[in-house]
Each structure stands twice: as structure tokens, then as C-alpha cells.
């Protein structure tokens, strides 16, 4: 069976569930200057599953609260709007986006990796003086095209997984060999269809080849965060060295992160992930 083109794959995006309403509202609140926290909190609280997951993280040891918070509004006041919006985005995307079955593909490892990348990007935000919410979102969605490929064309993706295992190569290389494109192109096309900001689309498109992205854009940071998530083995995949993504040294050097800053980022990523993984259910 001939594999679909990128246009054909994106043309079938209507078969995927729509972006969850809570996620859309949070995204809209990120773009607006004036935010009614009370209204946003009430809307988030209408989704009991997402609320329960977010409060579980907010009350985790990572935030070190002296007393438990019992509502989204209180969590925003105590933990901060930025952190709660990121948690809501993660919980809503993970619970609302598609699942599927494909031999050799682990949904659990997939979500652990993208969450790990999002957390690493969030940890990089402070030393690099970048917006944490935007980086978290880009990290969370950087591999979303892979999920779409698997859900829309499971037979083709099964072939890709088998080829990657047989050849002991990186999955994106097997994707490109079979489809003629890889998940990063699908991720960017989906983000464009969902009207995401240009900097996030660029980051999704070029996180494996950051030198081709916008100069000074987010692709290099997501590239580095992706590498950190793999290096810390946050998805518990135990990949072989040949399957590990190689870092673009020029990109890493341009970020100018010293050893002390990097060690702090690694420690924060590990600690934050240990708390955030409760979002996985």
C-alpha cells in the first residue's frame, strides 16, 4: 500500500478529536493582556478530571505548600497563573487528544517523553530568559505529529516501527524513509491548522534540525529540551545510543548555558517531572 502524502495526512485531520475546549480557553488567555482569573478558574473547574489532576500536582512536594489547595482559583493564587495554565494545558491535551493501537508503539512512553520535554523546556526558560508557558506548550506538542501518524495510518506506522527496530535507527529517519516526511512536519502542519503562533509552529517544524528554524527562535530550545528528556530517560525507554537524537552542537553553544546553569536545569527537570507525571493518570 502506497504511503499517504503530507497533504493527504493533514487532509484527514478532521478524523482526530478537536483540541479540548479547556485547552483553547487557556491558550486564548495566554494571548490576552487582561485576564479574569475568576472566570478562567470557573471554566477550568467545570472539567472535573482535569481539575483533579491539576490539584494533585499543585499539592505535590515540588511546590512545597504549607497547606493544601482545594480549588483551581486557590491554586492560581498560591502557585501562580503561569504554572496552573501549563498544568491545565498538559492535562487537557493528554486526556483529549487521540489514542490508538499500534504494535510496538507505547502511548505511556510517548506521553512521558513529551511531558519530559515540556518540563525541560520550562526549566530552560529562566536561565535563557524566555516565556515558560510558550516553551512548555511547544515541548508538549513537539511530537504530536507522530501521534497523528500512528492514529490515522496505523498499518503504515507499524511498518515504520518495525523498520526502526530492524535497522536500529532513529524513528524519525524511518518515518522519512517510509513516508517521505517525518513527524516534525506533521506536527507543524497540525499546529498551523490549529492557528498556533508562528514561533511554536517553527519550533515544532525544526526541533530536530534547529539550524533551519527562525534565527533566535524556539526550535533550538526545544531541540535541547528534547535531548535532556532523552538523556534523563524520562520515558523509561532505555534507547540504544544509535536511536538517541544527536544534539546540534552549534545550536547548544549558541544558547550559552554554562555548566552550573545546566546542572540546575537538570535538577529542576527531574524534580518537576516527578510531580508532573501524576498528570498521566
PLY file of the C-alpha trace (Angstrom):
ply
format ascii 1.0
element vertex 281
property float x
property float y
property float z
element edge 280
property int vertex1
property int vertex2
end_header
0.00 0.00 0.00
1.37 3.39 -1.02
2.01 5.70 1.97
-0.02 8.94 2.10
1.47 12.30 1.21
1.76 15.03 3.84
-1.22 16.85 2.28
-3.31 13.68 2.36
-2.43 13.09 6.01
-3.30 16.64 7.07
-6.46 16.41 4.97
-7.64 13.64 7.29
-7.06 15.69 10.44
-10.83 16.01 10.89
-10.74 12.37 11.98
-8.82 13.46 15.08
-10.63 14.88 18.10
-10.74 18.67 18.28
-8.43 20.48 20.67
-10.18 20.30 24.09
-12.26 23.38 24.90
-10.41 23.98 28.17
-7.09 24.00 26.31
-8.41 26.52 23.78
-9.61 28.82 26.56
-6.24 28.64 28.32
-4.44 29.37 25.05
-6.67 32.38 24.47
-5.93 33.64 27.99
-2.19 33.42 27.22
-2.66 35.77 24.28
-4.75 38.37 26.11
-3.42 41.11 28.35
-6.49 41.34 30.60
-7.39 38.08 32.29
-10.36 37.49 34.56
-8.84 34.86 36.81
-12.15 34.08 38.48
-13.88 33.35 35.16
-10.95 31.29 33.87
-10.83 29.28 37.10
-14.58 28.57 36.93
-14.34 27.34 33.35
-11.39 25.09 34.13
-13.19 23.72 37.20
-16.09 22.52 35.05
-13.85 19.69 33.86
-13.56 17.55 36.97
-10.95 15.15 35.56
-8.57 17.96 34.59
-9.21 19.79 37.87
-8.38 16.67 39.90
-5.12 16.11 38.01
-4.02 19.73 38.29
-4.76 19.93 42.02
-2.86 16.68 42.56
0.26 18.29 41.09
-0.29 21.64 42.82
-0.36 19.82 46.16
2.74 17.75 45.38
6.03 18.21 47.28
7.52 20.12 44.33
5.61 23.28 45.25
6.12 22.82 49.00
2.82 24.39 50.04
2.20 24.63 53.78
-1.49 23.84 53.35
-3.44 22.03 50.69
-5.30 23.91 47.97
-8.75 22.64 47.10
-9.77 24.71 44.08
-8.31 25.94 40.81
-8.78 29.55 41.92
-6.79 28.94 45.12
-4.13 27.07 43.15
-3.73 30.06 40.80
-3.34 32.39 43.79
-0.80 30.20 45.59
1.14 28.50 42.77
0.75 31.16 40.10
-1.24 31.60 36.90
1.61 30.58 34.61
2.18 27.23 36.36
-1.53 26.38 36.52
-2.10 27.23 32.85
0.76 24.93 31.89
-0.66 22.13 34.04
-4.15 22.60 32.59
-2.76 22.51 29.04
-0.88 19.31 29.76
-3.84 17.61 31.44
-6.31 18.63 28.75
-4.07 17.70 25.82
-3.22 14.31 27.34
-6.84 13.46 28.12
-8.37 14.96 24.97
-6.08 14.03 22.11
-6.40 10.68 20.35
-5.31 7.26 21.43
-4.79 4.34 19.16
-3.28 0.92 18.97
-0.19 0.13 17.00
2.13 -2.82 17.69
5.39 -1.53 19.11
4.08 1.93 19.98
3.70 2.75 23.68
1.28 5.56 24.48
2.70 5.72 28.01
6.29 6.20 26.82
5.13 8.75 24.25
3.37 10.93 26.81
6.18 10.54 29.33
8.65 11.80 26.74
6.63 14.80 25.55
5.85 15.76 29.15
9.55 15.42 29.99
10.47 17.64 27.04
7.88 20.22 28.10
9.21 20.24 31.65
12.82 20.54 30.44
11.84 23.45 28.17
10.08 25.08 31.12
13.24 24.67 33.23
15.32 26.25 30.46
13.05 29.30 30.32
14.51 31.08 33.35
18.25 30.93 32.53
17.51 31.71 28.87
15.03 34.48 29.79
12.21 33.08 27.64
8.46 32.73 28.36
7.91 29.45 30.26
4.33 28.82 29.13
5.17 29.07 25.43
8.17 26.78 25.83
6.13 24.29 27.84
3.45 24.20 25.14
5.99 23.77 22.34
7.65 20.93 24.23
4.30 19.30 24.95
3.31 19.33 21.26
6.69 18.80 19.59
5.95 15.14 18.72
2.18 15.44 18.27
2.60 14.64 14.56
3.85 11.19 15.49
0.65 10.52 17.39
-1.39 11.67 14.39
0.60 9.43 12.03
0.01 6.45 14.28
-3.73 7.10 14.75
-4.52 7.97 11.12
-2.31 5.36 9.43
-1.57 2.57 11.95
-0.59 -0.01 9.32
2.00 2.31 7.78
3.29 3.33 11.18
3.64 -0.30 12.22
5.94 -0.73 9.21
7.94 2.31 10.32
8.34 0.97 13.86
9.45 -2.42 12.55
11.99 -0.80 10.20
13.44 1.36 13.01
13.86 -1.71 15.21
15.34 -3.89 12.45
17.79 -1.20 11.30
18.47 0.12 14.83
17.94 3.66 13.58
16.15 6.73 14.85
12.39 6.67 14.42
12.32 9.98 12.53
14.75 8.51 9.98
12.47 5.51 9.47
9.48 7.85 9.15
11.23 9.89 6.46
12.29 6.77 4.59
8.75 5.36 4.51
6.56 8.46 4.19
8.95 10.95 2.61
8.46 13.25 5.64
8.69 12.89 9.38
6.57 13.68 12.43
8.02 17.17 12.86
6.49 18.26 9.54
3.14 16.76 10.57
3.35 18.47 13.97
3.96 21.86 12.34
1.15 21.36 9.82
-1.28 20.46 12.60
-0.22 23.47 14.68
-0.73 25.70 11.65
-4.19 24.26 11.11
-4.99 24.92 14.78
-3.86 28.58 14.35
-0.97 28.37 16.78
1.57 31.23 16.91
4.30 31.24 14.27
7.11 30.72 16.80
5.53 27.50 18.09
4.92 26.23 14.53
8.57 26.92 13.72
9.75 25.11 16.86
7.69 22.03 16.01
8.90 22.01 12.42
12.63 22.31 13.17
13.25 20.82 16.62
15.37 18.07 15.02
17.15 20.49 12.66
17.20 23.76 14.60
19.70 25.45 12.27
16.88 25.65 9.70
14.46 27.38 12.07
13.97 31.07 12.73
17.19 32.70 14.00
16.89 33.06 17.76
13.60 31.16 17.71
12.31 28.39 19.94
13.45 25.42 17.83
16.91 25.36 19.40
15.49 25.34 22.94
13.04 22.53 22.16
15.89 20.66 20.46
17.92 20.93 23.67
14.93 20.09 25.90
14.25 17.01 23.75
17.85 15.92 24.28
17.60 16.49 28.03
14.43 14.38 28.26
16.17 11.55 26.38
19.36 11.87 28.45
17.39 11.63 31.70
15.45 8.65 30.24
12.19 10.18 31.42
10.17 7.90 29.15
11.95 4.83 30.60
12.56 3.59 27.08
16.20 2.56 27.51
17.04 3.56 23.93
20.24 2.37 22.31
22.86 5.06 21.53
22.08 4.81 17.81
18.45 5.71 18.49
19.24 8.72 20.65
18.81 12.09 18.90
22.11 13.84 18.29
22.41 17.40 19.54
23.37 20.19 17.16
26.45 21.50 18.94
26.33 24.92 17.27
22.76 25.37 18.49
23.63 24.25 22.02
26.67 26.54 22.14
24.62 29.49 20.91
22.25 29.10 23.87
25.23 29.90 26.10
24.14 27.76 29.05
27.04 27.19 31.49
27.61 24.01 33.50
26.16 25.43 36.69
23.02 26.56 34.89
22.72 23.23 33.08
23.04 21.26 36.33
20.28 23.41 37.84
18.10 22.79 34.76
18.66 19.03 35.01
17.78 19.01 38.71
14.64 21.10 38.19
13.56 18.96 35.23
13.88 15.76 37.26
12.07 17.18 40.30
9.29 18.84 38.29
8.75 15.73 36.17
8.41 13.54 39.26
5.49 15.74 40.33
4.01 16.38 36.88
3.85 12.73 35.87
0.74 12.33 38.01
-0.98 14.16 35.13
-0.61 10.94 33.15
-3.39 9.40 35.23
0 1
1 2
2 3
3 4
4 5
5 6
6 7
7 8
8 9
9 10
10 11
11 12
12 13
13 14
14 15
15 16
16 17
17 18
18 19
19 20
20 21
21 22
22 23
23 24
24 25
25 26
26 27
27 28
28 29
29 30
30 31
31 32
32 33
33 34
34 35
35 36
36 37
37 38
38 39
39 40
40 41
41 42
42 43
43 44
44 45
45 46
46 47
47 48
48 49
49 50
50 51
51 52
52 53
53 54
54 55
55 56
56 57
57 58
58 59
59 60
60 61
61 62
62 63
63 64
64 65
65 66
66 67
67 68
68 69
69 70
70 71
71 72
72 73
73 74
74 75
75 76
76 77
77 78
78 79
79 80
80 81
81 82
82 83
83 84
84 85
85 86
86 87
87 88
88 89
89 90
90 91
91 92
92 93
93 94
94 95
95 96
96 97
97 98
98 99
99 100
100 101
101 102
102 103
103 104
104 105
105 106
106 107
107 108
108 109
109 110
110 111
111 112
112 113
113 114
114 115
115 116
116 117
117 118
118 119
119 120
120 121
121 122
122 123
123 124
124 125
125 126
126 127
127 128
128 129
129 130
130 131
131 132
132 133
133 134
134 135
135 136
136 137
137 138
138 139
139 140
140 141
141 142
142 143
143 144
144 145
145 146
146 147
147 148
148 149
149 150
150 151
151 152
152 153
153 154
154 155
155 156
156 157
157 158
158 159
159 160
160 161
161 162
162 163
163 164
164 165
165 166
166 167
167 168
168 169
169 170
170 171
171 172
172 173
173 174
174 175
175 176
176 177
177 178
178 179
179 180
180 181
181 182
182 183
183 184
184 185
185 186
186 187
187 188
188 189
189 190
190 191
191 192
192 193
193 194
194 195
195 196
196 197
197 198
198 199
199 200
200 201
201 202
202 203
203 204
204 205
205 206
206 207
207 208
208 209
209 210
210 211
211 212
212 213
213 214
214 215
215 216
216 217
217 218
218 219
219 220
220 221
221 222
222 223
223 224
224 225
225 226
226 227
227 228
228 229
229 230
230 231
231 232
232 233
233 234
234 235
235 236
236 237
237 238
238 239
239 240
240 241
241 242
242 243
243 244
244 245
245 246
246 247
247 248
248 249
249 250
250 251
251 252
252 253
253 254
254 255
255 256
256 257
257 258
258 259
259 260
260 261
261 262
262 263
263 264
264 265
265 266
266 267
267 268
268 269
269 270
270 271
271 272
272 273
273 274
274 275
275 276
276 277
277 278
278 279
279 280
